[in-house]
Amino acid sequence: MPASRTRHLCSVAAALSLAAAGPATAASAATPGSDGLREVLFVGNNWDGTADVIKSSGDFARIGRIDVVPDKQQRLAEINADPIKWIYYMSIRNEVGQGHDQYADDMYSTPDGRSVVVSRPSFADVVSIDLATDKVNWRFPVAGYRADHMAVSPDGTRVAVSASTANKVQVLDIDTGKELGEFGTGDKPHENFFTNGGTYIWNMSIGEVTTSLDDPGWDWTKGDRHITVVDATTFKQVKTIDMRQRLDAIGLKDFSDAVRPAAFTPDWSKLYFQVSFFNGFLEYDVATDRITRVKTLPQNPATNPDRTTWLLDSRHHGISMNPEGTKLCVAGTMDNYATVVDRASFDVGPLITASTPYWATVSGDGKDCVISEAGADQVTAIDFATGQKVLSVPVGDHPQRVRLGHVPADWSGPSGS
């Protein structure tokens, strides 16, 4: 990864357009080829409370499985003893979880590859799980009552977690779980990114996604949704970006401004992002602070047009970019397909049938897009070059986040499993 610039910046615009380094990925949490480590993909099975560890490329075969809720009975006892915690726990199960508990939202391995750090929405915490024993190394209860998306710093030493009901992001030491700092966000913080070599943290807030007030006329009820950009060292706000203003400026007044999954170009100059209810994505130029292109993707004619039936206001949820920055991979969640899009021309590749694809990431060798199919309990690889499906491999119940990471080279699961 190229070294980040160290010179002071004379303006916020210059700061945000700094092309200092390639996008940070979980792979940077431990150097590929490091002695004794093996690159893998962690697949979080949210309803299972497990994570499958699979090969990061090639045949994506499963290597082992982790229990990410080994303390489940203890946590449930605490929740049952606290009426407020119980109400939120049941709310998560019945609304966000579609009748299921949410035990494994996001995850990253530690730099030494010996543990995996997991955010657990239903338990409102982040835990570090020892890969050798499936035991909890440390636990951090987040502010409020629900933990959500995380991001890892380029050096792998810090994780930023969205405390979604507290409207803040908390940054933790990945080895100890100690809180290093926090910052306020819009309503319901969601996606996080460390950008520009770890100089900034970007957070996207999505507002309320569990109500049925989904008609554009009721958009104002969804809350305060904006991007918050902070200094990753001081956690002081650098800038906020309200996409409502940018959308209105190009005539998209009926579009939601809830920024969902997103992907940056390798030089951080452009952001490609999804918004609630839209089958497609938008391109945002960081330096000029404006939306420059909009891409509408095909609608599945079998998709129910009633917005209230769509999963948590999603239409499409999941987008990634190949390492060269030339191709985008989009998960068409409610339209039940995934596709590769040429970034320069916006030409669309084959529509690969998928069952509720909920996330998109990049294989370890950079050749494939890997999507999680929450409706089929599998992950599927799609070739960036051809747009064609490579293969699918089975995983646990309701896979969501898929992240690159590392385990010891000889690891095949917790001892005794």
N, C-alpha and C positions, 0 to 999 in steps of 0.2 A: 504494500500500500504506500503511495507516495507520501512524503512527509508533509505535514500541514504548515502553512505559512505562519510566521510568528510576529510579523510586523503589526503595529497598531493600525486600526482602521479609522479613517477620518469621518465616516458616516455610516448610519445603519444600512443604507442601501448597499454600500460597498461591502459591509460586513456580511450581509445576507447573500451576496452574489459571489463571495469568495470561492474560487474553484481550487480548493486546497488538496483534496484527497478523494479517493473513490469511496463509495458508500460502505459504511461499516456493516459487517454481517456477523452472525454468530461464529462464523469460521475464524474471525480474527481474535476470538477469545482464547485461542491456542494456535500457534503457528502450524500450518499443514506440514507434515513431515517431522514434527518435533519428536525427539526420542521417546518412545514408549506410548505415543498417542495415536489414535485412529480417528479420522473424520467420519462423522455419522450424521444422520438426520433424526431428530427427536420429533415424534408425532404425538401430540397431546390428545388422548381420548377423553373428552370432557365429561361424558356421562359415566364412563367406567371408573374414573379416578386412577387411570394408568397412563403410561407413556410407552409407546413402542419405539425401540431404537433400531433403525434400519440402515443399511449401507447408503452412503451419500450419493452414489451414482451406480451405473452398471445395471445389475438386476434388482437393486434396492431390497435385497433379501433381509428379513428380520434377523437381528443379532440377539436381542433380548428384550425384556419388558420390565418396567419399573412400576412399583406401587407408589403413587404420589400422595396417598392419603393413609399412611400407616398409623397415624394418630386419629383416625376417623372417630372412634368411639369416644375419645376424650373431647374432641371438638364438639360432637353432637351433645354430649352431656352439658358442656358449657352453654351451648345455644338453648337447650331445653330449660336451663335454669334461669335464663334471662328473657323476659317477655318481648323486649324490643328486638333483641337479636333473633328470636324465633320468628317474629313477624317478617323481618327482612329476609331471613333464610327461606321462609315459605314463599315470599314474594318472588325471590330469585328462581325458585323451583317452578312456580306456576306461570311466570311471565317470561323472563329471559330464557329459562331452561326448558320451556315447553313441557312442563310436567316432570322434568328431571333435575337432579342436582347438578351443579357445575363445579367440577373438582379440578380440572386441568385446563386453564386458559392459555397461558404462555409459559415459555421455559427457555433457559440458556444454561450451558455448561460452564463450570468454573475454569479458569485458565489452566489448572493442572489436570483437568479432565476427570477428576475423582468425584464430583458432585454435580447435580443439576438443580437449578433454582427455578421454582414453579410458582406462578400466581394462581390462587385458588378462590374463585369468585364466591362460592357458597360459604366458605370459611373466612372470607374477608382477610386473607393473609397472603404472605409470601413465605415459602419454606425452602430450605436447602436440604436435598435428599442425598445421602451417601450412596453412591452407585454400587458399592461393594456389599452393603448391608440392608438397603432400603430403610434406613433409620433417618430421623430428622436431625440434621446438624444444628440448625437454628430456625427460629420462627419469628416473623415480624408481622404483627397485626396492623393492617393499614388503617388510616383514618376512615371513619365511617363504617360502612357495612358491606362493601363489595370491592374486590381487587379485579383488575382487568388487564389490558395489554401492557407489555413491558418493552424495554429496549435495553441493549447492552452497549457499553462504551467500547470504542475501538480497541482499547487495551484489555478489555474483558474484566475490568476490576469493579465496575459499577453497573447496577441495574436501576432503571427508572420505571416505576410502576404507577399506573393510573388508579387512584382511589376514587372510583366513579361516583359514589354518593357524597363524597366530601369536596368534590370539585377541586382536586389538587393532584399533583404528581409528587411522589416521594422517591428520593434517590438513595439507594442502599449500597453499602460495601458488600460485594458479592461473596466474600469469604466469611464475614462475621455477621452480616445482617444488620449492622449498625446504620442508623439513618444519618446520611451526610448532609442532607438539606431537602427542601421542598419548595414548590411554587404553586400559586393559584392558577386556575385555568377557567375556561368556560364551563357550561353545564355538561356533566357526564363526560369527563376526559376519556379518550379512547386510544388512538394510535400514538406512539412515541417514536422519535428518531433522534439519535446522536448524529449531527452533521458536521461537515467541514473538519474531519479529523478529530472529532470530539469537542469542538469549540462551542457548539450550541446544542440545545435540546429543543426540538419542535414537538408540540403536542396539539392534536386535533380533538376538539370536543364535539360530540354528536347530539347533545341534547336528549330530550325524552323520546325514546323509541318504542315504548310499550303501550302507548295510548292508541285509540282507534281514530284520533283526529288527524287523519292522514291526507285529507283533501288540501290542495295548495292554499285554500282560503283560511285554513286553520294552522298554517305553518307557524304563525307567531306564538302558538301555544307550546311549541317544542323547546323553548328556552333560548338562552344565550349561547350561540355556537360560533366559535372562532378558533383560529390557530394562534397559539401562544409560543413565542420564541424567546428563550432565555439563555443567558450565559451559563455554560455547563459547569463552571467553577464557582461562581458567586450565586447562581440561581436567580439573578436579577433579570427582570424583563427587558428584552431588547426591542421587541416589536410584537404587535398583534395584527393579525390579518383577518378581516371579516369578509368572507367570500360573498356575503349578501350584496355588498356594494359592487364587487367585481362582476357578479352575475348580472345584476341589474344594468350595469354599464354596457353589456353586450346583448341586452334584450331578453335575458333568461329570468324574468321576474317570477315565473312559476316554478323554477327549480329550487329544490332544497339547498340550503347552505351548510348542511351537515356533512363534513368531509369524512369519508369512510377510509378504507385502506388506500394507500398511496405508494408511489415509487419515485425516487429521485434519479436523475441522470448521474453518471459517474462523477461529473464535475460539479454537481449540486446546482447547476444553473436552471434546471427545469424540474417541475413537480407534476406528476401525472396522478390524478386523484379521482376517486369515485364519490358520488353523493347519494344520499338516500333517494330511493324511488326511480333512479335513472338507469336505463340499460345502455351504459357506455361510460366514458370518462372524459376528463378535461385536462388541458395542458396549461400550466401556470408558469410564467416567466418570472423568476425570482428577482432579477435586477430591475425590471421595469414594473414589477408589482401589478401584473395584469394577466387575465386569462387570454391566451393567444389562439387556442384551437379547442374545438369540441368534437368528440367522436361518438356518434350514436351507433350502437351495435344492434344486430338483429334481435327481434323479439320472437320468442317461441310462441307460435299460435296457440299452443296448449296451456300457456301460462294464464292463470286467472287474472283478469284485468282489475279486480277489486284490490286496491292497495292494502286494505286492512287485513288481507290474507297473507301478505308478504312477511317474511321472517324479519322481525325487528326493524321494519322500514327499509330493509335491504331490497334492492333488485339485483344488483351485482355487488359482490363482496369478495375482493381478493384481486390483487394486481402485483405483478413483479416485473423486473427488467433483467435481460441477460447482461453479463459482465461488460460486454462491448457497448452497451447502451443503444443497440440498434433494434431490438425487438421487445415488445411488451407482451405479457401473458395475462389474460383477463379471465377471472372466474365469474361466469354468468349465473349467479346463485339461483335465482328464482326461474330463470330460463333454462336451467339444467344443461348447460354446456360450458366449455372453456375454449378459448381460441387464442392464437398468437397473432399479434398485430405489428406490422412494420412501423417503426416509430417515425420515419421520415415521411412516408406516403400515407400512412394510416390504412393501408390495404389490409384486409382481414383474411386470415388463413381459414382452413377448414374448421367447422364447428364440431368440436369433439364432445359427444354426448357424455354427460356426467350427472350424477345424482346429488343435487344440492351441493355443488362445489363451494366451499366456504373459505378457502385460503389459497394463495399461490405463492410459491417461493422458487428458488433456483437450486439445482443439484450442485453437488460439490465440484464437479468438473465444469460447471457452467453450461453444459450442452442442453439440459432439459429444464422445462418448467415442471414443478411438482405441485399438484393440487390435492387438497384433502376433499374427499367426497363424503360429507357428513351423512348423506342419505343411504350410502352403500357400504359404509365402514371399510373404506379402502383409500389408498392414495394412488394417484395416477400420474405417470410421467408423460410429458408431451415434448417432442423434439422442437427446439427453437428454430432450427434451420428449415424444417419441412412443415411444421405445424401439425404433424401427424402423431397419433398416440403411439407410445413406445410399449407400455405395459401398465398393469395395475397390480398392486399387492394388498392383501387383506391386513387390516389393523383392528383396533378395538372399537368400542361403541362411541359413535359420534366424534370422529376426528375433526379437530379444528386447526389450531396453530401447528405449523411445521417449521422447525428451525434447525439450521446447521449448528453442529457443535462437535465435541470430542469426548472420547472415552479412552481408558487405557487400552493398549493394542490387543491385549489378551482377554478383554472383558467379554462375557457372554451372558451377563445377567447377574443379579445379586447372588452371593454365595448361599447355597441351600435352596435356591428357587428351582 
